Each structure stands twice: as C-alpha cells, then as structure tokens.
C-alpha cells in the first residue's frame, strides 16, 4: 500500500491560509447582510402595510 504523507504546516503558514478563508467568509456575510437590509426592509414594510394597513 502506498502511504500518504501529510505535510505539516507551521503556525505562520496555517495562519496565512485561514486568514484568507476568514476574510472571504466575512466578505460573503457582509454581502448577505447588505442585500437583506436593502431588499428585506422595503419588502417587509410593504407586507406589513398589506397585512396591518398602516
């Protein structure tokens, strides 16, 4: 059988890789929240007006 060796990363290498992943995740969350605010609030106000009437 062939042995698979996993390369061990130093802390600095690990930090650089995961910093990129966390930055990408934060950017995605920022976009989702922005879209939810700019689209969700007006639609929410409209549906509230339809249901409640004022």
PDB file of N, CA, C, O and CB in Angstrom:
ATOM      1  N   UNK A   1       0.828  -1.184   0.000  1.00  0.00           N
ATOM      2  CA  UNK A   1       0.000   0.000   0.000  1.00  0.00           C
ATOM      3  C   UNK A   1       0.874   1.251   0.000  1.00  0.00           C
ATOM      4  O   UNK A   1       1.988   1.283   0.524  1.00  0.00           O
ATOM      5  CB  UNK A   1      -0.943  -0.004   1.206  1.00  0.00           C
ATOM      6  N   UNK A   2       0.321   2.234  -0.595  1.00  0.00           N
ATOM      7  CA  UNK A   2       1.073   3.477  -0.683  1.00  0.00           C
ATOM      8  C   UNK A   2       0.713   4.378   0.493  1.00  0.00           C
ATOM      9  O   UNK A   2      -0.462   4.571   0.807  1.00  0.00           O
ATOM     10  CB  UNK A   2       0.797   4.193  -2.025  1.00  0.00           C
ATOM     11  N   UNK A   3       1.711   4.910   1.121  1.00  0.00           N
ATOM     12  CA  UNK A   3       1.500   5.763   2.284  1.00  0.00           C
ATOM     13  C   UNK A   3       1.331   7.216   1.836  1.00  0.00           C
ATOM     14  O   UNK A   3       2.092   7.721   1.011  1.00  0.00           O
ATOM     15  CB  UNK A   3       2.678   5.632   3.282  1.00  0.00           C
ATOM     16  N   UNK A   4       0.335   7.863   2.391  1.00  0.00           N
ATOM     17  CA  UNK A   4       0.123   9.270   2.096  1.00  0.00           C
ATOM     18  C   UNK A   4       0.709  10.089   3.235  1.00  0.00           C
ATOM     19  O   UNK A   4       0.330   9.938   4.396  1.00  0.00           O
ATOM     20  CB  UNK A   4      -1.389   9.585   1.895  1.00  0.00           C
ATOM     21  N   UNK A   5       1.627  10.944   2.879  1.00  0.00           N
ATOM     22  CA  UNK A   5       2.231  11.804   3.888  1.00  0.00           C
ATOM     23  C   UNK A   5       1.512  13.140   3.877  1.00  0.00           C
ATOM     24  O   UNK A   5       1.297  13.738   2.823  1.00  0.00           O
ATOM     25  CB  UNK A   5       3.754  11.988   3.637  1.00  0.00           C
ATOM     26  N   UNK A   6       1.151  13.592   5.050  1.00  0.00           N
ATOM     27  CA  UNK A   6       0.566  14.924   5.177  1.00  0.00           C
ATOM     28  C   UNK A   6       1.678  15.881   5.559  1.00  0.00           C
ATOM     29  O   UNK A   6       2.446  15.639   6.490  1.00  0.00           O
ATOM     30  CB  UNK A   6      -0.593  14.951   6.232  1.00  0.00           C
ATOM     31  N   UNK A   7       1.739  16.950   4.828  1.00  0.00           N
ATOM     32  CA  UNK A   7       2.761  17.942   5.118  1.00  0.00           C
ATOM     33  C   UNK A   7       2.325  18.750   6.338  1.00  0.00           C
ATOM     34  O   UNK A   7       1.217  19.284   6.385  1.00  0.00           O
ATOM     35  CB  UNK A   7       3.009  18.869   3.889  1.00  0.00           C
ATOM     36  N   UNK A   8       3.201  18.828   7.303  1.00  0.00           N
ATOM     37  CA  UNK A   8       2.900  19.621   8.485  1.00  0.00           C
ATOM     38  C   UNK A   8       3.169  21.085   8.202  1.00  0.00           C
ATOM     39  O   UNK A   8       4.201  21.448   7.638  1.00  0.00           O
ATOM     40  CB  UNK A   8       3.723  19.146   9.690  1.00  0.00           C
ATOM     41  N   UNK A   9       2.219  21.921   8.604  1.00  0.00           N
ATOM     42  CA  UNK A   9       2.369  23.347   8.378  1.00  0.00           C
ATOM     43  C   UNK A   9       2.864  24.015   9.657  1.00  0.00           C
ATOM     44  O   UNK A   9       2.560  23.592  10.772  1.00  0.00           O
ATOM     45  CB  UNK A   9       1.036  23.971   7.912  1.00  0.00           C
ATOM     46  N   UNK A  10       3.615  25.046   9.452  1.00  0.00           N
ATOM     47  CA  UNK A  10       3.997  25.857  10.598  1.00  0.00           C
ATOM     48  C   UNK A  10       2.803  26.724  10.979  1.00  0.00           C
ATOM     49  O   UNK A  10       1.835  26.833  10.227  1.00  0.00           O
ATOM     50  CB  UNK A  10       5.258  26.730  10.285  1.00  0.00           C
ATOM     51  N   UNK A  11       2.883  27.333  12.143  1.00  0.00           N
ATOM     52  CA  UNK A  11       1.790  28.190  12.588  1.00  0.00           C
ATOM     53  C   UNK A  11       1.598  29.363  11.647  1.00  0.00           C
ATOM     54  O   UNK A  11       0.461  29.754  11.381  1.00  0.00           O
ATOM     55  CB  UNK A  11       2.047  28.691  14.000  1.00  0.00           C
ATOM     56  N   UNK A  12       2.679  29.934  11.136  1.00  0.00           N
ATOM     57  CA  UNK A  12       2.589  31.079  10.218  1.00  0.00           C
ATOM     58  C   UNK A  12       1.909  30.683   8.914  1.00  0.00           C
ATOM     59  O   UNK A  12       1.104  31.452   8.389  1.00  0.00           O
ATOM     60  CB  UNK A  12       3.987  31.647   9.926  1.00  0.00           C
ATOM     61  N   UNK A  13       2.215  29.496   8.374  1.00  0.00           N
ATOM     62  CA  UNK A  13       1.558  29.018   7.155  1.00  0.00           C
ATOM     63  C   UNK A  13       0.069  28.800   7.409  1.00  0.00           C
ATOM     64  O   UNK A  13      -0.768  29.203   6.600  1.00  0.00           O
ATOM     65  CB  UNK A  13       2.216  27.709   6.658  1.00  0.00           C
ATOM     66  N   UNK A  14      -0.253  28.175   8.513  1.00  0.00           N
ATOM     67  CA  UNK A  14      -1.648  27.908   8.863  1.00  0.00           C
ATOM     68  C   UNK A  14      -2.407  29.216   9.010  1.00  0.00           C
ATOM     69  O   UNK A  14      -3.535  29.341   8.533  1.00  0.00           O
ATOM     70  CB  UNK A  14      -1.739  27.086  10.164  1.00  0.00           C
ATOM     71  N   UNK A  15      -1.783  30.201   9.677  1.00  0.00           N
ATOM     72  CA  UNK A  15      -2.423  31.491   9.905  1.00  0.00           C
ATOM     73  C   UNK A  15      -2.681  32.213   8.584  1.00  0.00           C
ATOM     74  O   UNK A  15      -3.735  32.826   8.415  1.00  0.00           O
ATOM     75  CB  UNK A  15      -1.558  32.361  10.825  1.00  0.00           C
ATOM     76  N   UNK A  16      -1.738  32.150   7.649  1.00  0.00           N
ATOM     77  CA  UNK A  16      -1.905  32.820   6.359  1.00  0.00           C
ATOM     78  C   UNK A  16      -3.047  32.202   5.558  1.00  0.00           C
ATOM     79  O   UNK A  16      -3.830  32.918   4.934  1.00  0.00           O
ATOM     80  CB  UNK A  16      -0.604  32.754   5.554  1.00  0.00           C
ATOM     81  N   UNK A  17      -3.141  30.881   5.577  1.00  0.00           N
ATOM     82  CA  UNK A  17      -4.197  30.199   4.824  1.00  0.00           C
ATOM     83  C   UNK A  17      -5.564  30.499   5.423  1.00  0.00           C
ATOM     84  O   UNK A  17      -6.490  30.851   4.692  1.00  0.00           O
ATOM     85  CB  UNK A  17      -3.951  28.682   4.802  1.00  0.00           C
ATOM     86  N   UNK A  18      -5.702  30.370   6.700  1.00  0.00           N
ATOM     87  CA  UNK A  18      -7.001  30.565   7.323  1.00  0.00           C
ATOM     88  C   UNK A  18      -7.407  32.033   7.388  1.00  0.00           C
ATOM     89  O   UNK A  18      -8.595  32.341   7.485  1.00  0.00           O
ATOM     90  CB  UNK A  18      -6.993  29.979   8.706  1.00  0.00           C
ATOM     91  N   UNK A  19      -6.439  32.936   7.335  1.00  0.00           N
ATOM     92  CA  UNK A  19      -6.757  34.359   7.287  1.00  0.00           C
ATOM     93  C   UNK A  19      -7.493  34.673   5.983  1.00  0.00           C
ATOM     94  O   UNK A  19      -8.440  35.460   5.971  1.00  0.00           O
ATOM     95  CB  UNK A  19      -5.469  35.218   7.413  1.00  0.00           C
ATOM     96  N   UNK A  20      -7.050  34.052   4.887  1.00  0.00           N
ATOM     97  CA  UNK A  20      -7.724  34.233   3.601  1.00  0.00           C
ATOM     98  C   UNK A  20      -9.141  33.683   3.657  1.00  0.00           C
ATOM     99  O   UNK A  20     -10.073  34.321   3.170  1.00  0.00           O
ATOM    100  CB  UNK A  20      -6.934  33.550   2.475  1.00  0.00           C
ATOM    101  N   UNK A  21      -9.312  32.503   4.248  1.00  0.00           N
ATOM    102  CA  UNK A  21     -10.634  31.886   4.341  1.00  0.00           C
ATOM    103  C   UNK A  21     -11.581  32.729   5.200  1.00  0.00           C
ATOM    104  O   UNK A  21     -12.750  32.902   4.855  1.00  0.00           O
ATOM    105  CB  UNK A  21     -10.517  30.469   4.919  1.00  0.00           C
ATOM    106  N   UNK A  22     -11.081  33.240   6.295  1.00  0.00           N
ATOM    107  CA  UNK A  22     -11.917  34.044   7.186  1.00  0.00           C
ATOM    108  C   UNK A  22     -12.287  35.364   6.511  1.00  0.00           C
ATOM    109  O   UNK A  22     -13.414  35.839   6.652  1.00  0.00           O
ATOM    110  CB  UNK A  22     -11.191  34.307   8.526  1.00  0.00           C
ATOM    111  N   UNK A  23     -11.353  35.950   5.789  1.00  0.00           N
ATOM    112  CA  UNK A  23     -11.637  37.195   5.075  1.00  0.00           C
ATOM    113  C   UNK A  23     -12.725  36.965   4.019  1.00  0.00           C
ATOM    114  O   UNK A  23     -13.621  37.793   3.858  1.00  0.00           O
ATOM    115  CB  UNK A  23     -10.349  37.750   4.412  1.00  0.00           C
ATOM    116  N   UNK A  24     -12.643  35.839   3.303  1.00  0.00           N
ATOM    117  CA  UNK A  24     -13.650  35.522   2.295  1.00  0.00           C
ATOM    118  C   UNK A  24     -15.018  35.304   2.952  1.00  0.00           C
ATOM    119  O   UNK A  24     -16.036  35.746   2.420  1.00  0.00           O
ATOM    120  CB  UNK A  24     -13.234  34.272   1.493  1.00  0.00           C
ATOM    121  N   UNK A  25     -15.045  34.634   4.088  1.00  0.00           N
ATOM    122  CA  UNK A  25     -16.296  34.403   4.808  1.00  0.00           C
ATOM    123  C   UNK A  25     -16.901  35.720   5.287  1.00  0.00           C
ATOM    124  O   UNK A  25     -18.110  35.923   5.178  1.00  0.00           O
ATOM    125  CB  UNK A  25     -16.062  33.464   6.002  1.00  0.00           C
ATOM    126  N   UNK A  26     -16.074  36.608   5.810  1.00  0.00           N
ATOM    127  CA  UNK A  26     -16.568  37.907   6.281  1.00  0.00           C
ATOM    128  C   UNK A  26     -17.129  38.709   5.108  1.00  0.00           C
ATOM    129  O   UNK A  26     -18.165  39.358   5.248  1.00  0.00           O
ATOM    130  CB  UNK A  26     -15.436  38.703   6.989  1.00  0.00           C
ATOM    131  N   UNK A  27     -16.464  38.674   3.957  1.00  0.00           N
ATOM    132  CA  UNK A  27     -16.971  39.390   2.789  1.00  0.00           C
ATOM    133  C   UNK A  27     -18.317  38.836   2.341  1.00  0.00           C
ATOM    134  O   UNK A  27     -19.208  39.606   1.982  1.00  0.00           O
ATOM    135  CB  UNK A  27     -15.967  39.313   1.642  1.00  0.00           C
ATOM    136  N   UNK A  28     -18.481  37.525   2.354  1.00  0.00           N
ATOM    137  CA  UNK A  28     -19.762  36.912   1.975  1.00  0.00           C
ATOM    138  C   UNK A  28     -20.862  37.307   2.950  1.00  0.00           C
ATOM    139  O   UNK A  28     -21.968  37.647   2.530  1.00  0.00           O
ATOM    140  CB  UNK A  28     -19.633  35.380   1.922  1.00  0.00           C
ATOM    141  N   UNK A  29     -20.570  37.264   4.242  1.00  0.00           N
ATOM    142  CA  UNK A  29     -21.564  37.664   5.241  1.00  0.00           C
ATOM    143  C   UNK A  29     -21.923  39.139   5.098  1.00  0.00           C
ATOM    144  O   UNK A  29     -23.086  39.510   5.257  1.00  0.00           O
ATOM    145  CB  UNK A  29     -21.043  37.384   6.656  1.00  0.00           C
ATOM    146  N   UNK A  30     -20.947  39.976   4.802  1.00  0.00           N
ATOM    147  CA  UNK A  30     -21.202  41.399   4.599  1.00  0.00           C
ATOM    148  C   UNK A  30     -22.162  41.605   3.426  1.00  0.00           C
ATOM    149  O   UNK A  30     -23.097  42.400   3.514  1.00  0.00           O
ATOM    150  CB  UNK A  30     -19.878  42.157   4.351  1.00  0.00           C
ATOM    151  N   UNK A  31     -21.923  40.881   2.327  1.00  0.00           N
ATOM    152  CA  UNK A  31     -22.810  40.994   1.164  1.00  0.00           C
ATOM    153  C   UNK A  31     -24.213  40.504   1.496  1.00  0.00           C
ATOM    154  O   UNK A  31     -25.191  41.148   1.115  1.00  0.00           O
ATOM    155  CB  UNK A  31     -22.245  40.202  -0.022  1.00  0.00           C
ATOM    156  N   UNK A  32     -24.334  39.391   2.191  1.00  0.00           N
ATOM    157  CA  UNK A  32     -25.652  38.870   2.539  1.00  0.00           C
ATOM    158  C   UNK A  32     -26.424  39.826   3.437  1.00  0.00           C
ATOM    159  O   UNK A  32     -27.620  40.035   3.233  1.00  0.00           O
ATOM    160  CB  UNK A  32     -25.516  37.524   3.220  1.00  0.00           C
ATOM    161  N   UNK A  33     -25.759  40.406   4.423  1.00  0.00           N
ATOM    162  CA  UNK A  33     -26.433  41.345   5.324  1.00  0.00           C
ATOM    163  C   UNK A  33     -26.846  42.603   4.569  1.00  0.00           C
ATOM    164  O   UNK A  33     -27.942  43.122   4.784  1.00  0.00           O
ATOM    165  CB  UNK A  33     -25.520  41.712   6.512  1.00  0.00           C
ATOM    166  N   UNK A  34     -25.987  43.094   3.695  1.00  0.00           N
ATOM    167  CA  UNK A  34     -26.312  44.287   2.918  1.00  0.00           C
ATOM    168  C   UNK A  34     -27.522  44.039   2.022  1.00  0.00           C
ATOM    169  O   UNK A  34     -28.421  44.876   1.946  1.00  0.00           O
ATOM    170  CB  UNK A  34     -25.109  44.722   2.073  1.00  0.00           C
ATOM    171  N   UNK A  35     -27.547  42.899   1.349  1.00  0.00           N
ATOM    172  CA  UNK A  35     -28.688  42.547   0.491  1.00  0.00           C
ATOM    173  C   UNK A  35     -29.951  42.405   1.332  1.00  0.00           C
ATOM    174  O   UNK A  35     -31.017  42.873   0.933  1.00  0.00           O
ATOM    175  CB  UNK A  35     -28.411  41.233  -0.286  1.00  0.00           C
ATOM    176  N   UNK A  36     -29.839  41.769   2.482  1.00  0.00           N
ATOM    177  CA  UNK A  36     -31.006  41.592   3.351  1.00  0.00           C
ATOM    178  C   UNK A  36     -31.556  42.938   3.808  1.00  0.00           C
ATOM    179  O   UNK A  36     -32.772  43.103   3.905  1.00  0.00           O
ATOM    180  CB  UNK A  36     -30.643  40.731   4.568  1.00  0.00           C
ATOM    181  N   UNK A  37     -30.692  43.889   4.088  1.00  0.00           N
ATOM    182  CA  UNK A  37     -31.151  45.204   4.533  1.00  0.00           C
ATOM    183  C   UNK A  37     -31.811  45.960   3.384  1.00  0.00           C
ATOM    184  O   UNK A  37     -32.908  46.495   3.550  1.00  0.00           O
ATOM    185  CB  UNK A  37     -29.978  46.021   5.103  1.00  0.00           C
ATOM    186  N   UNK A  38     -31.168  46.011   2.233  1.00  0.00           N
ATOM    187  CA  UNK A  38     -31.686  46.814   1.135  1.00  0.00           C
ATOM    188  C   UNK A  38     -32.880  46.182   0.428  1.00  0.00           C
ATOM    189  O   UNK A  38     -33.669  46.896  -0.191  1.00  0.00           O
ATOM    190  CB  UNK A  38     -30.601  47.062   0.145  1.00  0.00           C
ATOM    191  N   UNK A  39     -33.028  44.886   0.502  1.00  0.00           N
ATOM    192  CA  UNK A  39     -34.178  44.221  -0.126  1.00  0.00           C
ATOM    193  C   UNK A  39     -35.209  43.805   0.920  1.00  0.00           C
ATOM    194  O   UNK A  39     -36.411  43.959   0.701  1.00  0.00           O
ATOM    195  CB  UNK A  39     -33.715  42.990  -0.925  1.00  0.00           C
ATOM    196  N   UNK A  40     -34.758  43.292   2.028  1.00  0.00           N
ATOM    197  CA  UNK A  40     -35.672  42.776   3.039  1.00  0.00           C
ATOM    198  C   UNK A  40     -36.488  43.843   3.737  1.00  0.00           C
ATOM    199  O   UNK A  40     -37.676  43.638   3.989  1.00  0.00           O
ATOM    200  CB  UNK A  40     -34.912  42.015   4.051  1.00  0.00           C
ATOM    201  N   UNK A  41     -35.892  44.964   4.054  1.00  0.00           N
ATOM    202  CA  UNK A  41     -36.607  46.016   4.786  1.00  0.00           C
ATOM    203  C   UNK A  41     -37.743  46.609   3.945  1.00  0.00           C
ATOM    204  O   UNK A  41     -38.861  46.713   4.449  1.00  0.00           O
ATOM    205  CB  UNK A  41     -35.631  47.129   5.207  1.00  0.00           C
ATOM    206  N   UNK A  42     -37.509  47.003   2.684  1.00  0.00           N
ATOM    207  CA  UNK A  42     -38.636  47.535   1.907  1.00  0.00           C
ATOM    208  C   UNK A  42     -39.759  46.514   1.696  1.00  0.00           C
ATOM    209  O   UNK A  42     -40.936  46.860   1.800  1.00  0.00           O
ATOM    210  CB  UNK A  42     -38.141  48.020   0.562  1.00  0.00           C
ATOM    211  N   UNK A  43     -39.402  45.266   1.401  1.00  0.00           N
ATOM    212  CA  UNK A  43     -40.436  44.239   1.241  1.00  0.00           C
ATOM    213  C   UNK A  43     -41.166  43.991   2.550  1.00  0.00           C
ATOM    214  O   UNK A  43     -42.383  43.801   2.563  1.00  0.00           O
ATOM    215  CB  UNK A  43     -39.821  42.934   0.729  1.00  0.00           C
ATOM    216  N   UNK A  44     -40.426  43.991   3.643  1.00  0.00           N
ATOM    217  CA  UNK A  44     -41.048  43.815   4.950  1.00  0.00           C
ATOM    218  C   UNK A  44     -42.015  44.943   5.266  1.00  0.00           C
ATOM    219  O   UNK A  44     -43.102  44.705   5.792  1.00  0.00           O
ATOM    220  CB  UNK A  44     -39.986  43.726   6.030  1.00  0.00           C
ATOM    221  N   UNK A  45     -41.625  46.161   4.950  1.00  0.00           N
ATOM    222  CA  UNK A  45     -42.524  47.299   5.175  1.00  0.00           C
ATOM    223  C   UNK A  45     -43.766  47.200   4.294  1.00  0.00           C
ATOM    224  O   UNK A  45     -44.873  47.498   4.744  1.00  0.00           O
ATOM    225  CB  UNK A  45     -41.790  48.624   4.903  1.00  0.00           C
ATOM    226  N   UNK A  46     -43.588  46.785   3.049  1.00  0.00           N
ATOM    227  CA  UNK A  46     -44.734  46.644   2.145  1.00  0.00           C
ATOM    228  C   UNK A  46     -45.697  45.575   2.637  1.00  0.00           C
ATOM    229  O   UNK A  46     -46.906  45.803   2.668  1.00  0.00           O
ATOM    230  CB  UNK A  46     -44.260  46.306   0.730  1.00  0.00           C
ATOM    231  N   UNK A  47     -45.181  44.411   3.021  1.00  0.00           N
ATOM    232  CA  UNK A  47     -46.060  43.343   3.503  1.00  0.00           C
ATOM    233  C   UNK A  47     -46.708  43.710   4.839  1.00  0.00           C
ATOM    234  O   UNK A  47     -47.846  43.325   5.105  1.00  0.00           O
ATOM    235  CB  UNK A  47     -45.274  42.036   3.647  1.00  0.00           C
ATOM    236  N   UNK A  48     -45.996  44.442   5.662  1.00  0.00           N
ATOM    237  CA  UNK A  48     -46.591  44.920   6.917  1.00  0.00           C
ATOM    238  C   UNK A  48     -47.750  45.859   6.604  1.00  0.00           C
ATOM    239  O   UNK A  48     -48.795  45.797   7.253  1.00  0.00           O
ATOM    240  CB  UNK A  48     -45.529  45.639   7.801  1.00  0.00           C
ATOM    241  N   UNK A  49     -47.568  46.736   5.605  1.00  0.00           N
ATOM    242  CA  UNK A  49     -48.629  47.646   5.193  1.00  0.00           C
ATOM    243  C   UNK A  49     -49.837  46.868   4.646  1.00  0.00           C
ATOM    244  O   UNK A  49     -50.987  47.211   4.921  1.00  0.00           O
ATOM    245  CB  UNK A  49     -48.102  48.631   4.132  1.00  0.00           C
ATOM    246  N   UNK A  50     -49.548  45.800   3.858  1.00  0.00           N
ATOM    247  CA  UNK A  50     -50.653  44.979   3.316  1.00  0.00           C
ATOM    248  C   UNK A  50     -51.434  44.283   4.431  1.00  0.00           C
ATOM    249  O   UNK A  50     -52.663  44.236   4.393  1.00  0.00           O
ATOM    250  CB  UNK A  50     -50.105  43.923   2.331  1.00  0.00           C
ATOM    251  N   UNK A  51     -50.729  43.748   5.412  1.00  0.00           N
ATOM    252  CA  UNK A  51     -51.379  42.961   6.459  1.00  0.00           C
ATOM    253  C   UNK A  51     -52.030  43.859   7.500  1.00  0.00           C
ATOM    254  O   UNK A  51     -53.192  43.655   7.851  1.00  0.00           O
ATOM    255  CB  UNK A  51     -50.371  42.030   7.129  1.00  0.00           C
ATOM    256  N   UNK A  52     -51.301  44.846   7.996  1.00  0.00           N
ATOM    257  CA  UNK A  52     -51.784  45.692   9.089  1.00  0.00           C
ATOM    258  C   UNK A  52     -52.614  46.863   8.545  1.00  0.00           C
ATOM    259  O   UNK A  52     -53.662  47.198   9.098  1.00  0.00           O
ATOM    260  CB  UNK A  52     -50.595  46.220   9.924  1.00  0.00           C
ATOM    261  N   UNK A  53     -52.143  47.469   7.476  1.00  0.00           N
ATOM    262  CA  UNK A  53     -52.898  48.533   6.847  1.00  0.00           C
ATOM    263  C   UNK A  53     -52.456  49.932   7.230  1.00  0.00           C
ATOM    264  O   UNK A  53     -53.065  50.901   6.777  1.00  0.00           O
ATOM    265  CB  UNK A  53     -54.316  48.375   7.173  1.00  0.00           C
ATOM    266  N   UNK A  54     -51.450  50.074   8.022  1.00  0.00           N
ATOM    267  CA  UNK A  54     -50.945  51.414   8.352  1.00  0.00           C
ATOM    268  C   UNK A  54     -49.457  51.372   8.570  1.00  0.00           C
ATOM    269  O   UNK A  54     -48.846  52.401   8.857  1.00  0.00           O
ATOM    270  CB  UNK A  54     -51.641  51.976   9.596  1.00  0.00           C
TER     271      UNK A  54
END
